[in-house]
Every structure is written in C-alpha cells, then in structure tokens.
C-alpha cells in the first residue's frame, strides 16, 4: 500500500534493524484518498475533519488524535485503532532514529 526509502544512520548503519523511513499516517490517508478517487473536500464532508487539518495530516505536520482516528475509521470502514497504531508506530520509529543505539545504555529494571 505504501512505499518508503532505505535509510541509514550517520555511521552508515540501518537503525535497529529497520530498513525504511518512518511512514507517517498522512501517507496512508493520502494513498487511501487517491485509491478511492476522493478529494480532500469529499473526506471533509464525510468526516467533519476540517480541510486544513486533513492537509496538515497528509503532509505529516499534524498527528492523528483519538477523535480523528474515530472519524477516519468510521469513514473508511477501518478501526480507529488502525489509525492510532499508525501514529504510534510512526512516533516510535522517529524516536528510534533519534536516539539510535543510545537506548542500549538504558538500564533494565531487575526484579
């Protein structure tokens, strides 16, 4: 459904086993819009999500909130969890890229 490019860290290694750039939920929304022959105005009319908000989501400048996930899930016949999971996955991938191998320095709580 979506495409991404291979990325590497500054040292030339791929971060923690991931082979692609993080995919923000707006990329998926944009692809679903195009695959269904929809306009942003169509999605606005079907969801009551403001056009400006939809555009910001599709350009990766705004995150998916719970309310937006509920509206998109209902409109596209998916679950709201799909949209929230896309957002969480994106944020974790970005954070992983940011801190990279520094995470290994974090101690594990021994019980």
Buried (B, 14 or more C-beta within 10 A) or exposed (E): EEEEEEBEEEEEEEBBEBEEBBBBBBBBBBBBBEEEEBEBEEBBEBBEBEEEBBBBBBEBEBBBBEEBBBBBBEBBEBBBEBBBBBBBBBBEBEEBBEEBEEEEEEEEEEE
